[in-house]
Amino acid sequence: MDWFTDLFGQAQQALFESVIQPIVFGLGYGNLLEDAFDATGWLLVGMIQIVVMLAVIGSLQRWRPAEAVTDRHAIRVDIVYTLIQRLGLFRLATFFSLEPAFDAVVGQMRLWGIPTFQLDAIWPGVTDTAWVSFALYLVVFDLLQYWLHRAQHSWNWWWALHSLHHSQRQMTMWSDSRNHLLDDLLIDGAVVLVARLIGVGPGQFVALVAISQLLENLQHANLRVSFGLIGERLLVSPRFHRLHHSIGIGHEGFGRGTLGGHNFAVMLPIWDVLFRTASFENRWDPTGVRDQLPEEGGRDYGRGFWAQQWLGLKRLAGRDKIASAPGGGAAASSASKTNIAGGAPAGGND
């Protein structure tokens, strides 16, 4: 992979010198050139991701969509989220807000004699190999994100923010980035802090984030594809993750209306299997949150970016109330059991 690393480095240097560096000097932030160079790497990774999304995942969506597109406005809003996240705007904000805090925490740990360590040094001669080291960190971060994801579905205050992600009724490859900014801040903060504590290198961290994000784009795609009996248990597929977004299935536990759900894994379904949250049912349900449905109170999650962010804060503060659901929600239960691609009962073959 040396050729790819060299090519990426050359592209990063060219983008930095031709575009980013003049802007930084123009704004009077010459003392931040090193940080700006790192940010250029994230910008370049985001640009590559968007190209892959459009060329590969977008083509797959057109080839075999899970449902007909009927709400293009909702998808355009998701594209705004993606551009903010992938082109470094949000990461730039988190850098200036979180990086000083992380430096202070790590510095204080050293003063207290609490060491940080290199996780990939636990097995000399094996884990210090580049690919083995990368795979080890990939597994560790996937387990971390599984539990963070379950926490988003377990704690009322966090679900108040994370439910925005699930409120998309027209799920596509862009929907992965549809998150409340405070929700993103919490997840990014936890991931970055763990990365600092276990010794993930900057290059490894960029690669880990880039690969996991592209896989998440594929999982959210409007794509009627499963990976088969074995493949579904090795890597999260669009069908496996769509169940996680299904109304009344992906965000409810034992008993209607209680927090919980299925299929929390980001990349490796083994975590859902081990912790008994996996569902491999062969079904393609409508996506969304139950309380969005008119018969369940019709909660408004917002049509535009700023409305969605504001309503998320209102839910967090407990000031976003909905009407009581008439009729016990039988229609919602029926909707969650229908096949979206043609109204057939769930459980049919692809």
C-alpha positions, 0 to 999 in steps of 0.5 A, a space after each residue: 500500500 506504499 504507492 497509495 500512501 505516497 499518492 495520497 500524500 502528494 494529493 494532500 500536499 497539492 491541495 494544501 499548498 494550492 487552496 488551504 494554505 492561502 486561505 489560512 494565511 489570508 485569515 491570519 491563522 499562520 500559527 495553525 498551518 500544521 493543524 490545517 495540513 491535517 484538516 486537509 487530509 480529512 477534506 481529501 478523504 471526504 472528497 474521495 468518499 463522496 466520489 465512491 458513494 456517487 459512482 458505486 453505491 449510487 449505481 447500486 441504488 439505481 440497480 435494485 432499490 428497496 423502495 421507490 423514491 417519493 420524498 426527494 426533499 428529505 434526501 437533499 437534507 441528508 446530503 447537506 448533513 453528509 457534506 458538513 460531516 465528510 468535508 470537514 466542517 463538523 470535524 473542524 469545529 470538534 477539533 477546536 472544542 475537543 482537542 484541547 480538552 483531550 490534551 489536558 486529560 492525557 497530560 493529567 493522566 501522565 502527571 498521575 502516573 497513568 500510562 497510555 499504551 499501544 494496543 498493537 504492541 500486545 503481541 510483539 512480532 504479530 500485532 506490530 505488522 501493519 495489516 494485523 495492527 489495523 485489523 485489531 483496531 478495527 475490531 476494537 472500535 467496532 465493539 466500542 461503537 456497538 456499545 455506544 450505539 446501544 447506549 443511544 437506544 437505551 437512555 431516554 436523553 440520548 434517544 431524544 437526539 439519536 431518534 433524528 437519525 431514525 426519523 428518515 422515512 426515505 432511507 438512502 446512502 446519504 442517511 448515515 450522516 443524518 444526526 443531531 450535531 450534539 449526538 455526533 459530538 458525543 460519539 466523536 468525542 468518545 471514539 477520539 478519546 479511546 483512540 488516544 488512550 490505546 495509541 492509534 496512529 493518525 494515519 490509522 485513525 483516518 483509515 479506520 474512520 473512512 472505511 467504517 463510514 463508507 460501509 455505513 453508507 452502503 448499509 443505509 443505501 436504498 438497496 434491496 440486497 442481502 449478503 446471504 446466509 453466511 455473509 450476513 453474519 460476517 458483515 452488516 448488510 443493507 438488509 440487516 441494517 434496514 431492520 434496525 431502522 424498521 418502525 417498531 422493530 429497530 428502536 423498541 425492546 420487549 414491550 411496545 414503546 420501550 427503548 431497545 431494538 435490534 442490529 446495533 452493529 456498525 460493521 461486524 454482526 458478531 456483536 449482535 449475535 454474542 449479545 443477543 440483539 441480532 435479527 436476521 429476518 428476511 423482511 423489508 419494512 418501512 423505516 422511521 420512528 413509531 411516534 411519527 405516524 399520524 395514528 401514534 401522535 404524529 411527532 414532528 422531527 422537522 423538514 429542514 436542517 435547522 428545524 431538525 436540530 432545534 426539535 432535537 434540543 426540544 426533545 432533549 429538554 422534554 418540551 416536545 410533546 405529542 398527542 396520545 395515539 388513538 386506537 392503540 396503534 394497530 395501523 402502525 403495527 400493520 405498517 411495520 409488518 408490510 413489505 415496502 417494495 410491493 405491500 406483500 407480507 414480510 418474510 418473502 424471498 428476495 
